[in-house]
């Protein structure tokens, strides 16, 4: 199975529902073209933070 490469723009904040958002980007590979797998990678990177996807570009 081929991996998919994603360029992602997202934002995150420590306390769900309150506080300011911090914008960021992430680029990397996931096993398939899946928003769920991208979110899993971001949750591993920002444990305990609320994460919101802004844009995913697949290559």
C-alpha positions in Angstrom: 0.0 0.0 0.0 1.4 3.4 -1.0 1.7 6.3 1.5 0.1 9.6 0.8 1.9 12.9 1.4 -0.1 15.8 2.9 0.5 19.5 3.4 -1.7 20.7 6.3 -2.7 24.0 7.7 -4.3 23.8 11.1 -4.8 25.6 14.4 -4.8 24.5 18.0 -5.5 25.7 21.5 -4.9 24.3 25.0 -8.3 24.7 26.5 -11.2 23.4 24.3 -13.8 26.1 23.7 -11.8 29.0 25.1 -8.6 30.9 24.6 -6.7 32.0 21.5 -5.9 29.7 18.6 -2.4 29.2 17.4 -1.9 28.6 13.6 0.6 26.1 12.3 1.5 23.8 9.4 2.5 20.2 9.1 3.8 18.1 6.2 4.2 14.4 6.2 3.0 11.0 5.1 0.0 9.0 6.2 -1.0 5.5 5.1 -3.9 6.6 3.1 -5.7 9.8 1.9 -7.6 10.2 5.2 -8.5 13.3 7.3 -8.7 10.9 10.3 -5.1 9.8 9.9 -3.9 13.4 9.6 -5.8 14.3 12.8 -4.3 11.3 14.6 -0.8 12.6 13.7 -1.6 16.1 14.8 -3.1 14.8 18.1 0.1 12.8 18.7 2.1 16.0 18.1 -0.2 18.2 20.4 -1.4 15.9 23.2 -4.3 17.5 25.2 -4.9 20.3 22.7 -8.0 21.1 20.6 -7.1 20.9 16.9 -9.0 22.3 13.9 -8.0 21.6 10.3 -8.0 24.6 8.0 -6.7 23.0 4.8 -5.2 19.7 3.5 -3.4 19.5 0.2 -2.6 16.0 -1.0 0.4 15.2 -3.3 
